[in-house]
Structures are given as C-alpha cells and as structure tokens.
C-alpha cells in the first residue's frame, strides 16, 4: 500500500470523491463522460483533432482559437494544448497578415 512509501498518508486524506462517466457528463458536459473530449483514435489525432481542417488551434472565425483536451495533443497531456495554442496566437499577433 501507499503507507509503505508514505507513512501516515491515509490519515492525511480529508475526503474523496468518485465520479462515474454519467457524473462527468452531468457535471462537466463531458459527452459520455469522456475526459479526453473525443476519442483518441487515428481519425481524432494530430491535424484532425478536433476535426480535419481545424487542427491548428485556429477556427474559421478570425481571432477565435481553440485549446484544451479537444485539441492536439489531447487530454492526456496537461497544459500542452494551451501552450501550443498560445504559440499560434502570438505568431498571428506578430504577423496579422499571415
């Protein structure tokens, strides 16, 4: 158990919460309780995430960008989608005519 590596750890736990996929859908609007905001399958990866043609954090609406678990590299890489989107936004701001 964790006590072997962190003595008295269980005594420091103040509470816990267990959420089912249904709970995640109801509480956070995660369709089907999917924490990755879309399947992590070949048709939903790289430039096809979230959809083919809008995989570079830009949207068809000028000045509106996407980031988060629904964008590349997905929900399992904390912070990376926001970092990548910020780089695109900064690039666009430096060269607004690109």
C-alpha positions in Angstrom: 0.0 0.0 0.0 1.0 3.6 -0.1 1.7 3.6 3.6 4.8 1.6 2.9 6.3 4.6 1.0 4.4 7.4 2.7 3.8 6.5 6.3 0.6 8.0 7.8 -0.6 9.1 4.3 -4.1 7.7 4.8 -4.5 9.8 7.9 -3.9 12.9 5.9 -6.7 12.3 3.4 -9.6 14.6 4.3 -12.0 13.2 1.8 -12.5 11.7 -1.6 -14.9 11.9 -4.5 -15.6 9.2 -7.0 -17.3 10.3 -10.3 -18.8 7.9 -12.8 -18.9 8.7 -16.5 -22.5 9.7 -16.1 -21.5 12.1 -13.3 -18.8 13.6 -15.5 -21.3 14.1 -18.3 -23.8 15.8 -16.0 -21.4 17.9 -14.0 -18.9 19.0 -16.7 -20.8 18.3 -20.0 -18.2 15.6 -21.0 -20.2 13.6 -23.5 -20.3 10.0 -22.4 -18.0 11.0 -19.5 -15.1 11.2 -21.9 -12.3 13.0 -20.2 -10.4 13.4 -23.5 -13.2 15.4 -25.2 -13.2 13.0 -28.1 -11.8 9.6 -28.9 -8.1 9.2 -29.0 -8.3 7.3 -32.3 -6.4 7.9 -35.6 -9.3 10.0 -37.0 -9.1 12.3 -34.0 -5.3 12.8 -33.7 -2.7 15.3 -34.9 -4.1 17.7 -37.5 -7.5 16.0 -37.4 -8.1 17.0 -33.7 -10.8 18.2 -33.1 -11.8 18.0 -36.8 -9.9 17.8 -40.0 -9.2 21.3 -41.3 -9.3 22.9 -37.8 -6.4 21.1 -36.2 -4.0 24.1 -35.9 -5.9 25.8 -32.9 -7.4 28.4 -35.3 -11.1 28.5 -36.1 -12.9 29.8 -39.1 -13.7 32.9 -37.1 -10.8 35.3 -37.1 -9.3 35.9 -33.7 -11.1 32.9 -32.1 -8.8 30.0 -31.1 -9.3 26.6 -29.6 -7.3 24.9 -26.8 -7.9 22.2 -24.3 -8.4 18.5 -24.3 -10.3 18.6 -27.5 -7.2 19.9 -29.4 -3.9 18.3 -30.2 -2.2 16.5 -28.4 -5.3 15.7 -26.4 -6.5 15.5 -22.8 -3.7 13.3 -21.5 -1.0 15.9 -21.9 -1.8 18.6 -19.3 -1.0 22.1 -20.4 0.3 21.2 -23.8 -2.8 22.3 -25.8 -2.8 25.7 -24.2 0.9 26.2 -24.7 0.6 25.2 -28.4 -2.4 27.5 -28.9 -0.6 30.4 -27.2 2.3 30.0 -29.6 -0.1 30.2 -32.6 -1.8 33.3 -31.2 1.5 35.0 -30.6 2.6 34.1 -34.1 -0.6 35.6 -35.5 -0.3 38.7 -33.4 3.2 39.4 -34.6 2.2 38.9 -38.2 -1.5 39.7 -38.5 -1.5 39.3 -42.3 -0.2 35.7 -42.5 
